[in-house]
Amino acid sequence: MRIPRPAADETARSRTVEFRDYLKERCRERGISLHRLALLCDLNQIYFYQAVNKNKENPPPWVLRRAAPHLGVPYVELLMAAGYLRDSDLAEWQDHQRRGGRVAAMAGADPGGPGD
């Protein structure tokens, strides 16, 4: 039997409420409603409404990717606001890039890959 940890549940709920407020504020700044944002992102309005207002978790990253340009914020900022990325994640990635990480090394590679 799995026993839920109240502290983790409480933190997730708090983060969801904070993100919901963040998202609504970005919409207000752009002069659009959540309904309009859903239309701009080519999302089902009911799905988007439930993802923002009813779910216990924040909208998934693919939804945030669609929303970022319409909200005038970088995709990474939405990922951070939704709790998918932390400052430490970005710092780790930047450190990896400075050391010539795999993504940087592959930047000049053919995107089709070998044999395509």
VOMIFI-55671 format. One record per atom (N, C-alpha, C): residue in one letter; chain; residue number from 1; atom name; x, y, z. Coordinates in Angstrom, 2 decimals, always signed. Each point is the difference from the previous one (the first is absolute). Layout:
% residues N
+-----+-------+-----+------+---------+---------+---------+
| res | chain |   n | atom |      px |      py |      pz |
+-----+-------+-----+------+---------+---------+---------+
|   A |     A | NUM |   CA |       X |       Y |       Z |
...
+-----+-------+-----+------+---------+---------+---------+
This chain:
% residues 116
+-----+-------+-----+------+---------+---------+---------+
| res | chain |   n | atom |      px |      py |      pz |
+-----+-------+-----+------+---------+---------+---------+
|   M |     A |   1 |    N |   +0.84 |   -1.19 |   +0.00 |
|   M |     A |   1 |   CA |   -0.84 |   +1.19 |   +0.00 |
|   M |     A |   1 |    C |   +0.88 |   +1.24 |   +0.00 |
|   R |     A |   2 |    N |   -0.28 |   +0.89 |   -0.92 |
|   R |     A |   2 |   CA |   +0.78 |   +1.22 |   -0.11 |
|   R |     A |   2 |    C |   -0.64 |   +1.10 |   +0.82 |
|   I |     A |   3 |    N |   +0.79 |   +0.62 |   +0.86 |
|   I |     A |   3 |   CA |   -0.50 |   +1.08 |   +0.86 |
|   I |     A |   3 |    C |   +0.51 |   +1.32 |   -0.57 |
|   P |     A |   4 |    N |   -0.92 |   +0.90 |   -0.38 |
|   P |     A |   4 |   CA |   +0.44 |   +1.28 |   -0.57 |
|   P |     A |   4 |    C |   +0.72 |   +0.84 |   +1.04 |
|   R |     A |   5 |    N |   +0.97 |   +0.74 |   -0.49 |
|   R |     A |   5 |   CA |   +0.73 |   +0.91 |   +0.88 |
|   R |     A |   5 |    C |   -0.65 |   +1.37 |   -0.06 |
|   P |     A |   6 |    N |   -0.64 |   +0.45 |   +1.05 |
|   P |     A |   6 |   CA |   -0.70 |   +1.28 |   -0.04 |
|   P |     A |   6 |    C |   +0.88 |   +1.17 |   -0.39 |
|   A |     A |   7 |    N |   +1.25 |   +0.01 |   +0.43 |
|   A |     A |   7 |   CA |   +0.87 |   +1.14 |   -0.31 |
|   A |     A |   7 |    C |   +0.20 |   +0.12 |   -1.51 |
|   A |     A |   8 |    N |   +0.23 |   -1.11 |   -0.68 |
|   A |     A |   8 |   CA |   +0.21 |   +0.04 |   -1.45 |
|   A |     A |   8 |    C |   -1.29 |   +0.41 |   -0.70 |
|   D |     A |   9 |    N |   -1.13 |   -0.56 |   +0.45 |
|   D |     A |   9 |   CA |   -1.28 |   +0.36 |   -0.60 |
|   D |     A |   9 |    C |   -0.28 |   +1.49 |   +0.20 |
|   E |     A |  10 |    N |   +0.28 |   +0.49 |   +1.17 |
|   E |     A |  10 |   CA |   -0.21 |   +1.41 |   +0.31 |
|   E |     A |  10 |    C |   +0.87 |   +0.89 |   -0.88 |
|   T |     A |  11 |    N |   +1.26 |   -0.40 |   -0.19 |
|   T |     A |  11 |   CA |   +0.92 |   +0.78 |   -0.83 |
|   T |     A |  11 |    C |   -0.48 |   +0.03 |   -1.44 |
|   A |     A |  12 |    N |   -0.41 |   -1.13 |   -0.54 |
|   A |     A |  12 |   CA |   -0.48 |   -0.07 |   -1.38 |
|   A |     A |  12 |    C |   -1.24 |   +0.87 |   -0.18 |
|   R |     A |  13 |    N |   -0.91 |   -0.07 |   +0.94 |
|   R |     A |  13 |   CA |   -1.22 |   +0.81 |   -0.08 |
|   R |     A |  13 |    C |   +0.35 |   +1.49 |   +0.04 |
|   S |     A |  14 |    N |   +0.91 |   +0.37 |   +0.86 |
|   S |     A |  14 |   CA |   +0.41 |   +1.40 |   +0.12 |
|   S |     A |  14 |    C |   +0.65 |   +0.47 |   -1.30 |
|   R |     A |  15 |    N |   +0.86 |   -0.84 |   -0.57 |
|   R |     A |  15 |   CA |   +0.68 |   +0.35 |   -1.25 |
|   R |     A |  15 |    C |   -1.01 |   +0.17 |   -1.13 |
|   T |     A |  16 |    N |   -1.04 |   -0.86 |   -0.02 |
|   T |     A |  16 |   CA |   -1.04 |   +0.09 |   -1.03 |
|   T |     A |  16 |    C |   -0.75 |   +1.31 |   +0.12 |
|   V |     A |  17 |    N |   -0.38 |   +0.37 |   +1.21 |
|   V |     A |  17 |   CA |   -0.72 |   +1.26 |   +0.21 |
|   V |     A |  17 |    C |   +0.89 |   +1.17 |   -0.40 |
|   E |     A |  18 |    N |   +1.27 |   -0.03 |   +0.38 |
|   E |     A |  18 |   CA |   +0.91 |   +1.08 |   -0.37 |
|   E |     A |  18 |    C |   +0.12 |   +0.11 |   -1.52 |
|   F |     A |  19 |    N |   +0.11 |   -1.14 |   -0.69 |
|   F |     A |  19 |   CA |   +0.13 |   +0.04 |   -1.45 |
|   F |     A |  19 |    C |   -1.28 |   +0.52 |   -0.64 |
|   R |     A |  20 |    N |   -1.13 |   -0.41 |   +0.52 |
|   R |     A |  20 |   CA |   -1.28 |   +0.48 |   -0.53 |
|   R |     A |  20 |    C |   -0.04 |   +1.52 |   +0.09 |
|   D |     A |  21 |    N |   +0.39 |   +0.55 |   +1.14 |
|   D |     A |  21 |   CA |   +0.03 |   +1.46 |   +0.16 |
|   D |     A |  21 |    C |   +1.00 |   +0.64 |   -0.95 |
|   Y |     A |  22 |    N |   +1.16 |   -0.63 |   -0.14 |
|   Y |     A |  22 |   CA |   +1.03 |   +0.50 |   -0.92 |
|   Y |     A |  22 |    C |   -0.55 |   +0.06 |   -1.43 |
|   L |     A |  23 |    N |   -0.65 |   -1.10 |   -0.43 |
|   L |     A |  23 |   CA |   -0.54 |   -0.08 |   -1.34 |
|   L |     A |  23 |    C |   -1.08 |   +1.06 |   -0.24 |
|   K |     A |  24 |    N |   -0.89 |   +0.15 |   +0.96 |
|   K |     A |  24 |   CA |   -1.05 |   +1.00 |   -0.13 |
|   K |     A |  24 |    C |   +0.58 |   +1.41 |   -0.07 |
|   E |     A |  25 |    N |   +1.05 |   +0.25 |   +0.77 |
|   E |     A |  25 |   CA |   +0.64 |   +1.32 |   -0.03 |
|   E |     A |  25 |    C |   +0.65 |   +0.27 |   -1.36 |
|   R |     A |  26 |    N |   +0.68 |   -1.01 |   -0.56 |
|   R |     A |  26 |   CA |   +0.60 |   +0.18 |   -1.33 |
|   R |     A |  26 |    C |   -1.09 |   +0.29 |   -1.03 |
|   C |     A |  27 |    N |   -1.13 |   -0.69 |   +0.11 |
|   C |     A |  27 |   CA |   -1.12 |   +0.25 |   -0.92 |
|   C |     A |  27 |    C |   -0.51 |   +1.43 |   +0.16 |
|   R |     A |  28 |    N |   -0.16 |   +0.44 |   +1.24 |
|   R |     A |  28 |   CA |   -0.46 |   +1.38 |   +0.25 |
|   R |     A |  28 |    C |   +0.96 |   +1.00 |   -0.64 |
|   E |     A |  29 |    N |   +1.30 |   -0.24 |   +0.17 |
|   E |     A |  29 |   CA |   +1.00 |   +0.90 |   -0.57 |
|   E |     A |  29 |    C |   -0.10 |   +0.08 |   -1.53 |
|   R |     A |  30 |    N |   -0.37 |   -1.10 |   -0.64 |
|   R |     A |  30 |   CA |   -0.11 |   -0.05 |   -1.45 |
|   R |     A |  30 |    C |   -1.39 |   +0.39 |   -0.49 |
|   G |     A |  31 |    N |   -0.94 |   +0.19 |   +0.94 |
|   G |     A |  31 |   CA |   -1.35 |   +0.38 |   -0.37 |
|   G |     A |  31 |    C |   -0.81 |   -1.13 |   -0.62 |
|   I |     A |  32 |    N |   +0.29 |   -1.23 |   +0.43 |
|   I |     A |  32 |   CA |   -0.75 |   -1.14 |   -0.52 |
|   I |     A |  32 |    C |   -0.56 |   -0.82 |   +1.15 |
|   S |     A |  33 |    N |   -1.07 |   -0.71 |   -0.26 |
|   S |     A |  33 |   CA |   -0.59 |   -0.89 |   +1.01 |
|   S |     A |  33 |    C |   +0.64 |   -1.38 |   -0.13 |
|   L |     A |  34 |    N |   -0.23 |   -0.85 |   +0.98 |
|   L |     A |  34 |   CA |   +0.46 |   -1.38 |   -0.10 |
|   L |     A |  34 |    C |   -0.67 |   -0.69 |   -1.18 |
|   H |     A |  35 |    N |   -1.26 |   +0.33 |   -0.23 |
|   H |     A |  35 |   CA |   -0.72 |   -0.56 |   -1.15 |
|   H |     A |  35 |    C |   +0.70 |   +0.38 |   -1.31 |
|   R |     A |  36 |    N |   +0.35 |   +1.26 |   -0.13 |
|   R |     A |  36 |   CA |   +0.69 |   +0.48 |   -1.21 |
|   R |     A |  36 |    C |   +1.36 |   -0.66 |   -0.13 |
|   L |     A |  37 |    N |   +0.71 |   -0.17 |   +1.11 |
|   L |     A |  37 |   CA |   +1.30 |   -0.65 |   -0.04 |
|   L |     A |  37 |    C |   -0.14 |   -1.44 |   -0.52 |
|   A |     A |  38 |    N |   -1.03 |   -0.69 |   +0.46 |
|   A |     A |  38 |   CA |   -0.24 |   -1.37 |   -0.48 |
|   A |     A |  38 |    C |   -0.22 |   +0.00 |   -1.52 |
|   L |     A |  39 |    N |   -0.77 |   +0.94 |   -0.49 |
|   L |     A |  39 |   CA |   -0.24 |   +0.10 |   -1.44 |
|   L |     A |  39 |    C |   +1.30 |   +0.28 |   -0.76 |
|   L |     A |  40 |    N |   +0.79 |   +0.93 |   +0.52 |
|   L |     A |  40 |   CA |   +1.27 |   +0.35 |   -0.65 |
|   L |     A |  40 |    C |   +0.95 |   -1.19 |   -0.04 |
|   C |     A |  41 |    N |   -0.08 |   -0.84 |   +1.03 |
|   C |     A |  41 |   CA |   +0.88 |   -1.18 |   +0.11 |
|   C |     A |  41 |    C |   -0.56 |   -1.20 |   -0.73 |
|   D |     A |  42 |    N |   -1.16 |   +0.16 |   -0.63 |
|   D |     A |  42 |   CA |   -0.67 |   -1.09 |   -0.69 |
|   D |     A |  42 |    C |   -0.27 |   -1.17 |   +0.94 |
|   L |     A |  43 |    N |   -0.52 |   +0.34 |   +1.19 |
|   L |     A |  43 |   CA |   -0.35 |   -1.00 |   +1.01 |
|   L |     A |  43 |    C |   -1.51 |   -0.03 |   +0.19 |
|   N |     A |  44 |    N |   -0.51 |   -1.14 |   +0.35 |
|   N |     A |  44 |   CA |   -1.40 |   -0.12 |   +0.37 |
|   N |     A |  44 |    C |   -0.21 |   +0.86 |   +1.24 |
|   Q |     A |  45 |    N |   -0.98 |   +0.90 |   -0.04 |
|   Q |     A |  45 |   CA |   -0.20 |   +0.94 |   +1.11 |
|   Q |     A |  45 |    C |   -0.35 |   -0.72 |   +1.30 |
|   I |     A |  46 |    N |   -0.79 |   -1.06 |   -0.08 |
|   I |     A |  46 |   CA |   -0.37 |   -0.74 |   +1.21 |
|   I |     A |  46 |    C |   +1.23 |   -0.66 |   +0.59 |
|   Y |     A |  47 |    N |   +0.83 |   -0.62 |   -0.85 |
|   Y |     A |  47 |   CA |   +1.24 |   -0.62 |   +0.48 |
|   Y |     A |  47 |    C |   +0.87 |   +1.04 |   +0.70 |
|   F |     A |  48 |    N |   +0.17 |   +1.16 |   -0.65 |
|   F |     A |  48 |   CA |   +0.88 |   +1.02 |   +0.56 |
|   F |     A |  48 |    C |   -0.56 |   +0.54 |   +1.32 |
|   Y |     A |  49 |    N |   -1.29 |   +0.25 |   +0.04 |
|   Y |     A |  49 |   CA |   -0.63 |   +0.49 |   +1.23 |
|   Y |     A |  49 |    C |   +0.25 |   -0.98 |   +1.13 |
|   Q |     A |  50 |    N |   -0.22 |   -1.28 |   -0.25 |
|   Q |     A |  50 |   CA |   +0.19 |   -1.01 |   +1.03 |
|   Q |     A |  50 |    C |   +1.47 |   -0.12 |   +0.38 |
|   A |     A |  51 |    N |   +0.89 |   +0.10 |   -0.99 |
|   A |     A |  51 |   CA |   +1.43 |   -0.09 |   +0.29 |
|   A |     A |  51 |    C |   +0.45 |   +1.15 |   +0.91 |
|   V |     A |  52 |    N |   -0.59 |   +1.16 |   -0.17 |
|   V |     A |  52 |   CA |   +0.40 |   +1.16 |   +0.79 |
|   V |     A |  52 |    C |   -0.76 |   +0.09 |   +1.31 |
|   N |     A |  53 |    N |   -1.29 |   -0.26 |   -0.02 |
|   N |     A |  53 |   CA |   -0.83 |   +0.27 |   +1.19 |
|   N |     A |  53 |    C |   -0.40 |   -1.22 |   +0.82 |
|   K |     A |  54 |    N |   -0.04 |   -1.17 |   -0.58 |
|   K |     A |  54 |   CA |   -0.55 |   -1.16 |   +0.71 |
|   K |     A |  54 |    C |   +1.03 |   -1.05 |   +0.39 |
|   N |     A |  55 |    N |   +1.05 |   -0.13 |   -0.78 |
|   N |     A |  55 |   CA |   +0.97 |   -1.06 |   +0.27 |
|   N |     A |  55 |    C |   +0.85 |   +0.28 |   +1.22 |
|   K |     A |  56 |    N |   +0.52 |   -1.06 |   +0.58 |
|   K |     A |  56 |   CA |   +0.90 |   +0.14 |   +1.14 |
|   K |     A |  56 |    C |   +1.41 |   +0.32 |   -0.45 |
|   E |     A |  57 |    N |   +0.26 |   -0.22 |   -1.29 |
|   E |     A |  57 |   CA |   +1.32 |   +0.27 |   -0.55 |
|   E |     A |  57 |    C |   -0.09 |   +1.11 |   -1.04 |
|   N |     A |  58 |    N |   +1.13 |   +0.60 |   -0.29 |
|   N |     A |  58 |   CA |   +0.05 |   +1.06 |   -1.00 |
|   N |     A |  58 |    C |   -0.11 |   -0.58 |   -1.41 |
|   P |     A |  59 |    N |   -0.34 |   +0.86 |   -0.98 |
|   P |     A |  59 |   CA |   -0.06 |   -0.49 |   -1.39 |
|   P |     A |  59 |    C |   +1.34 |   -0.62 |   -0.39 |
|   P |     A |  60 |    N |   -0.03 |   -1.01 |   -0.87 |
|   P |     A |  60 |   CA |   +1.25 |   -0.65 |   -0.41 |
|   P |     A |  60 |    C |   +0.88 |   +0.92 |   -0.84 |
|   P |     A |  61 |    N |   +1.28 |   -0.32 |   -0.09 |
|   P |     A |  61 |   CA |   +0.94 |   +0.84 |   -0.77 |
|   P |     A |  61 |    C |   -0.42 |   +0.28 |   -1.43 |
|   W |     A |  62 |    N |   -0.62 |   -0.96 |   -0.69 |
|   W |     A |  62 |   CA |   -0.38 |   +0.27 |   -1.39 |
|   W |     A |  62 |    C |   -1.03 |   +1.11 |   -0.09 |
|   V |     A |  63 |    N |   -0.85 |   +0.14 |   +0.99 |
|   V |     A |  63 |   CA |   -0.97 |   +1.10 |   +0.03 |
|   V |     A |  63 |    C |   +0.73 |   +1.32 |   +0.25 |
|   L |     A |  64 |    N |   +0.96 |   -0.04 |   +0.91 |
|   L |     A |  64 |   CA |   +0.78 |   +1.22 |   +0.31 |
|   L |     A |  64 |    C |   +0.79 |   +0.45 |   -1.22 |
|   R |     A |  65 |    N |   +0.51 |   -0.95 |   -0.78 |
|   R |     A |  65 |   CA |   +0.75 |   +0.33 |   -1.22 |
|   R |     A |  65 |    C |   -0.89 |   +0.79 |   -0.95 |
|   R |     A |  66 |    N |   -1.24 |   -0.40 |   -0.13 |
|   R |     A |  66 |   CA |   -0.94 |   +0.71 |   -0.89 |
|   R |     A |  66 |    C |   -0.37 |   +1.37 |   +0.57 |
|   A |     A |  67 |    N |   -0.09 |   +0.11 |   +1.31 |
|   A |     A |  67 |   CA |   -0.47 |   +1.24 |   +0.63 |
|   A |     A |  67 |    C |   +1.08 |   +1.09 |   +0.05 |
|   A |     A |  68 |    N |   +1.25 |   -0.38 |   +0.11 |
|   A |     A |  68 |   CA |   +1.08 |   +0.97 |   +0.22 |
|   A |     A |  68 |    C |   -0.01 |   +1.18 |   -0.97 |
|   P |     A |  69 |    N |   -0.05 |   -0.22 |   -1.31 |
|   P |     A |  69 |   CA |   +0.05 |   +1.17 |   -0.89 |
|   P |     A |  69 |    C |   -1.21 |   +0.92 |   +0.14 |
|   H |     A |  70 |    N |   -1.15 |   -0.56 |   +0.35 |
|   H |     A |  70 |   CA |   -1.21 |   +0.81 |   +0.14 |
|   H |     A |  70 |    C |   +0.00 |   +0.79 |   +1.30 |
|   L |     A |  71 |    N |   +0.79 |   -0.48 |   +0.96 |
|   L |     A |  71 |   CA |   +0.11 |   +0.71 |   +1.28 |
|   L |     A |  71 |    C |   +1.19 |   +0.95 |   +0.02 |
|   G |     A |  72 |    N |   +0.83 |   -0.06 |   -1.03 |
|   G |     A |  72 |   CA |   +1.16 |   +0.88 |   -0.08 |
|   G |     A |  72 |    C |   +1.09 |   -0.34 |   +1.00 |
|   V |     A |  73 |    N |   +0.10 |   -1.27 |   +0.36 |
|   V |     A |  73 |   CA |   +1.04 |   -0.43 |   +0.94 |
|   V |     A |  73 |    C |   +0.74 |   -1.19 |   -0.60 |
|   P |     A |  74 |    N |   +1.24 |   -0.19 |   +0.40 |
|   P |     A |  74 |   CA |   +0.73 |   -1.18 |   -0.49 |
|   P |     A |  74 |    C |   -0.61 |   -1.30 |   +0.54 |
|   Y |     A |  75 |    N |   +0.08 |   -1.03 |   -0.79 |
|   Y |     A |  75 |   CA |   -0.49 |   -1.32 |   +0.39 |
|   Y |     A |  75 |    C |   +0.62 |   -0.45 |   +1.32 |
|   V |     A |  76 |    N |   +1.28 |   +0.24 |   +0.16 |
|   V |     A |  76 |   CA |   +0.70 |   -0.41 |   +1.23 |
|   V |     A |  76 |    C |   -0.60 |   +0.70 |   +1.22 |
|   E |     A |  77 |    N |   -0.40 |   +1.25 |   -0.17 |
|   E |     A |  77 |   CA |   -0.63 |   +0.71 |   +1.13 |
|   E |     A |  77 |    C |   -1.29 |   -0.69 |   +0.42 |
|   L |     A |  78 |    N |   -0.80 |   -0.43 |   -0.97 |
|   L |     A |  78 |   CA |   -1.24 |   -0.72 |   +0.33 |
|   L |     A |  78 |    C |   +0.32 |   -1.33 |   +0.68 |
|   L |     A |  79 |    N |   +1.02 |   -0.70 |   -0.49 |
|   L |     A |  79 |   CA |   +0.39 |   -1.27 |   +0.64 |
|   L |     A |  79 |    C |   +0.41 |   +0.22 |   +1.45 |
|   M |     A |  80 |    N |   +0.70 |   +1.09 |   +0.25 |
|   M |     A |  80 |   CA |   +0.43 |   +0.30 |   +1.37 |
|   M |     A |  80 |    C |   -1.19 |   +0.40 |   +0.86 |
|   A |     A |  81 |    N |   -0.87 |   +0.82 |   -0.54 |
|   A |     A |  81 |   CA |   -1.17 |   +0.45 |   +0.76 |
|   A |     A |  81 |    C |   -0.91 |   -1.17 |   +0.34 |
|   A |     A |  82 |    N |   -0.07 |   -0.99 |   -0.89 |
|   A |     A |  82 |   CA |   -0.86 |   -1.17 |   +0.22 |
|   A |     A |  82 |    C |   +0.67 |   -1.06 |   +0.88 |
|   G |     A |  83 |    N |   +1.28 |   +0.19 |   +0.30 |
|   G |     A |  83 |   CA |   +0.70 |   -0.94 |   +0.86 |
|   G |     A |  83 |    C |   +0.66 |   -1.15 |   -0.72 |
|   Y |     A |  84 |    N |   +0.07 |   +0.05 |   -1.32 |
|   Y |     A |  84 |   CA |   +0.66 |   -1.06 |   -0.76 |
|   Y |     A |  84 |    C |   +1.52 |   +0.15 |   +0.01 |
|   L |     A |  85 |    N |   +0.48 |   +1.24 |   +0.14 |
|   L |     A |  85 |   CA |   +1.44 |   +0.29 |   +0.07 |
|   L |     A |  85 |    C |   +0.28 |   +0.86 |   +1.21 |
|   R |     A |  86 |    N |   +1.18 |   -0.17 |   +0.54 |
|   R |     A |  86 |   CA |   +0.46 |   +0.84 |   +1.13 |
|   R |     A |  86 |    C |   +1.23 |   +0.77 |   -0.45 |
|   D |     A |  87 |    N |   +0.35 |   +1.03 |   +0.75 |
|   D |     A |  87 |   CA |   +1.21 |   +0.75 |   -0.30 |
|   D |     A |  87 |    C |   +1.21 |   -0.92 |   -0.04 |
|   S |     A |  88 |    N |   +0.03 |   -0.97 |   +0.91 |
|   S |     A |  88 |   CA |   +1.14 |   -0.93 |   +0.05 |
|   S |     A |  88 |    C |   +0.07 |   -0.85 |   -1.27 |
|   D |     A |  89 |    N |   -1.15 |   -0.33 |   -0.59 |
|   D |     A |  89 |   CA |   +0.01 |   -0.75 |   -1.26 |
|   D |     A |  89 |    C |   +0.65 |   +0.82 |   -1.11 |
|   L |     A |  90 |    N |   -0.35 |   +1.29 |   -0.06 |
|   L |     A |  90 |   CA |   +0.59 |   +0.86 |   -1.03 |
|   L |     A |  90 |    C |   +1.49 |   +0.19 |   +0.23 |
|   A |     A |  91 |    N |   +0.39 |   +0.17 |   +1.25 |
|   A |     A |  91 |   CA |   +1.42 |   +0.16 |   +0.32 |
|   A |     A |  91 |    C |   +0.78 |   -1.25 |   -0.39 |
|   E |     A |  92 |    N |   -0.57 |   -1.16 |   +0.27 |
|   E |     A |  92 |   CA |   +0.65 |   -1.26 |   -0.36 |
|   E |     A |  92 |    C |   +0.15 |   -0.11 |   -1.53 |
|   W |     A |  93 |    N |   -1.06 |   +0.36 |   -0.74 |
|   W |     A |  93 |   CA |   +0.05 |   -0.06 |   -1.45 |
|   W |     A |  93 |    C |   +1.04 |   +0.98 |   -0.55 |
|   Q |     A |  94 |    N |   +0.03 |   +1.23 |   +0.54 |
|   Q |     A |  94 |   CA |   +0.96 |   +0.99 |   -0.47 |
|   Q |     A |  94 |    C |   +1.43 |   -0.46 |   +0.27 |
|   D |     A |  95 |    N |   +0.23 |   -0.60 |   +1.17 |
|   D |     A |  95 |   CA |   +1.32 |   -0.52 |   +0.32 |
|   D |     A |  95 |    C |   +0.38 |   -1.10 |   -0.99 |
|   H |     A |  96 |    N |   -0.95 |   -0.85 |   -0.32 |
|   H |     A |  96 |   CA |   +0.23 |   -1.08 |   -0.96 |
|   H |     A |  96 |    C |   +0.37 |   +0.57 |   -1.37 |
|   Q |     A |  97 |    N |   -0.69 |   +1.06 |   -0.41 |
|   Q |     A |  97 |   CA |   +0.27 |   +0.64 |   -1.29 |
|   Q |     A |  97 |    C |   +1.40 |   +0.62 |   -0.02 |
|   R |     A |  98 |    N |   +0.39 |   +0.64 |   +1.10 |
|   R |     A |  98 |   CA |   +1.33 |   +0.63 |   +0.08 |
|   R |     A |  98 |    C |   +1.10 |   -1.05 |   -0.15 |
|   R |     A |  99 |    N |   -0.28 |   -1.21 |   +0.44 |
|   R |     A |  99 |   CA |   +0.99 |   -1.07 |   -0.09 |
|   R |     A |  99 |    C |   -0.06 |   -0.72 |   -1.35 |
|   G |     A | 100 |    N |   -0.78 |   +0.54 |   -0.92 |
|   G |     A | 100 |   CA |   -0.09 |   -0.62 |   -1.32 |
|   G |     A | 100 |    C |   -0.89 |   -1.22 |   +0.01 |
|   G |     A | 101 |    N |   -1.13 |   +0.12 |   +0.68 |
|   G |     A | 101 |   CA |   -0.94 |   -1.11 |   +0.13 |
|   G |     A | 101 |    C |   -0.49 |   -0.54 |   -1.33 |
|   R |     A | 102 |    N |   -0.66 |   -1.10 |   +0.06 |
|   R |     A | 102 |   CA |   -0.45 |   -0.72 |   -1.20 |
|   R |     A | 102 |    C |   -0.87 |   +0.86 |   -0.91 |
|   V |     A | 103 |    N |   -0.92 |   +0.79 |   +0.57 |
|   V |     A | 103 |   CA |   -0.88 |   +0.82 |   -0.83 |
|   V |     A | 103 |    C |   +0.83 |   +1.01 |   -0.78 |
|   A |     A | 104 |    N |   +0.98 |   +0.63 |   +0.65 |
|   A |     A | 104 |   CA |   +0.84 |   +0.97 |   -0.69 |
|   A |     A | 104 |    C |   +0.82 |   -0.68 |   -1.09 |
|   A |     A | 105 |    N |   +0.50 |   -1.20 |   +0.27 |
|   A |     A | 105 |   CA |   +0.81 |   -0.72 |   -0.98 |
|   A |     A | 105 |    C |   -0.84 |   -0.41 |   -1.20 |
|   M |     A | 106 |    N |   -1.28 |   -0.25 |   +0.22 |
|   M |     A | 106 |   CA |   -0.87 |   -0.45 |   -1.08 |
|   M |     A | 106 |    C |   -0.60 |   +1.16 |   -0.77 |
|   A |     A | 107 |    N |   +0.25 |   +1.22 |   +0.41 |
|   A |     A | 107 |   CA |   -0.64 |   +1.15 |   -0.64 |
|   A |     A | 107 |    C |   +0.27 |   +0.05 |   -1.50 |
|   G |     A | 108 |    N |   +1.17 |   -0.43 |   -0.42 |
|   G |     A | 108 |   CA |   +0.33 |   +0.04 |   -1.42 |
|   G |     A | 108 |    C |   -0.31 |   -1.30 |   -0.72 |
|   A |     A | 109 |    N |   -0.52 |   -0.98 |   +0.71 |
|   A |     A | 109 |   CA |   -0.27 |   -1.30 |   -0.60 |
|   A |     A | 109 |    C |   -1.22 |   +0.07 |   -0.91 |
|   D |     A | 110 |    N |   -0.05 |   -0.92 |   -0.93 |
|   D |     A | 110 |   CA |   -1.15 |   -0.12 |   -0.90 |
|   D |     A | 110 |    C |   -1.21 |   -0.48 |   +0.80 |
|   P |     A | 111 |    N |   -1.13 |   +0.75 |   +0.03 |
|   P |     A | 111 |   CA |   -1.15 |   -0.40 |   +0.80 |
|   P |     A | 111 |    C |   -0.63 |   -1.30 |   -0.46 |
|   G |     A | 112 |    N |   +0.24 |   -0.41 |   -1.24 |
|   G |     A | 112 |   CA |   -0.56 |   -1.24 |   -0.49 |
|   G |     A | 112 |    C |   +0.71 |   -1.21 |   +0.56 |
|   G |     A | 113 |    N |   +1.21 |   +0.19 |   +0.46 |
|   G |     A | 113 |   CA |   +0.77 |   -1.09 |   +0.57 |
|   G |     A | 113 |    C |   +0.61 |   -0.87 |   -1.07 |
|   P |     A | 114 |    N |   +0.80 |   -0.97 |   +0.40 |
|   P |     A | 114 |   CA |   +0.67 |   -0.86 |   -0.98 |
|   P |     A | 114 |    C |   -0.99 |   -0.89 |   -0.73 |
|   G |     A | 115 |    N |   +0.23 |   -0.21 |   -1.25 |
|   G |     A | 115 |   CA |   -0.81 |   -0.91 |   -0.79 |
|   G |     A | 115 |    C |   -1.31 |   +0.57 |   -0.51 |
|   D |     A | 116 |    N |   -0.27 |   +1.28 |   +0.24 |
|   D |     A | 116 |   CA |   -1.27 |   +0.60 |   -0.46 |
|   D |     A | 116 |    C |   +0.16 |   +0.59 |   -1.38 |
+-----+-------+-----+------+---------+---------+---------+
